[in-house]
Amino acid sequence: MDLLTGTYDCKVDAKGRLMMPAMLKKQLSPVLQDGFVLRRSVFQKCLELYPMAEWQVLMGKMNKLNRFKKKNNDFIRRFTAGVKLVEVDANGRLLIPKDLTVFANISKDIVVASAINIIEIWDKDLYEKAIDDAADDFAELAEEVMGQDDEEYGIS
């Protein structure tokens, strides 16, 4: 699957259904029939939507953990807590289960944002706050995460 691109303002109906944005649906068209896994984010009050192939890659890595180590077993249990299999229906809608809407404080206005190979689903206000909160130290974070020392490129 290609990398996903885009951030979209959307609405969730009273039944918890999200109409997938057309451009995102187009990007996902090769994997729509395989279904998705929807889970709670580890670091934020948002949801993560994994195309099935991406989820299987991640689970393959986790399956290599030694389950006779308590911390590994605890991690697997917590990471997979609340995981749901979901599909995009014939009308292009994705049903967000009630327990996950409660976790992410999703009401009506949401943001659907690409995150390389997965999609984040946020309550619009929480998304805007997360972006605003990160703005102050983003330059420092970008340098720390992505900055390369010149020596790595053979430059003195």
Residue pairs with C-beta under 8 A, 6 or more apart in sequence:
1 30
1 31
1 51
1 53
1 54
1 117
2 27
3 114
3 116
3 117
4 24
4 27
4 28
4 114
4 115
4 116
4 117
4 118
4 119
5 27
5 114
6 21
6 23
6 24
6 27
6 113
6 114
7 111
7 112
7 113
7 114
8 21
8 23
8 24
8 111
8 112
8 113
9 109
9 110
9 111
9 124
10 18
10 19
10 21
10 109
10 110
10 111
10 112
11 18
11 19
11 108
11 109
11 110
12 18
12 96
12 101
12 106
12 107
12 108
12 110
15 95
16 95
16 96
16 97
16 98
16 101
16 106
17 93
17 94
17 95
17 96
18 93
18 94
18 95
18 96
18 110
18 112
18 121
19 91
19 92
19 93
20 28
20 88
20 92
20 93
20 94
20 112
21 112
22 92
24 112
24 114
24 119
25 32
25 88
25 92
28 51
28 88
31 51
31 52
31 53
32 88
34 51
34 52
34 53
35 52
35 85
35 86
35 87
36 49
36 50
36 51
36 52
36 55
36 85
36 86
36 87
36 88
36 94
37 49
37 50
37 52
37 55
37 83
37 84
37 85
37 86
38 47
38 48
38 49
38 50
38 83
38 84
38 85
38 86
38 96
38 97
38 100
38 121
39 47
39 48
39 50
39 79
39 80
39 82
39 83
39 84
39 100
40 47
40 48
40 81
40 82
40 100
40 103
40 104
41 47
41 48
41 104
41 120
42 79
44 120
44 122
44 126
44 130
45 103
45 104
45 105
45 123
45 126
46 104
46 120
46 121
46 122
46 123
46 126
46 127
46 130
47 96
47 100
47 103
47 104
47 106
47 120
47 121
47 122
48 115
48 118
48 119
48 120
48 121
49 86
49 94
49 118
49 119
49 120
49 121
50 58
50 118
51 117
51 118
54 117
54 118
62 76
62 79
65 72
65 75
65 76
66 72
67 73
67 76
82 99
82 100
82 103
84 97
84 100
86 94
86 95
86 96
86 97
87 94
88 94
89 95
96 106
96 121
100 106
101 107
104 121
104 122
104 123
104 126
105 123
105 126
106 121
106 122
106 123
107 123
109 123
109 124
109 125
110 121
110 122
110 123
110 124
110 127
111 120
111 121
111 122
111 123
111 124
111 127
111 128
112 119
112 120
112 121
112 122
113 119
113 120
113 122
113 127
114 120
122 130
134 141
150 156
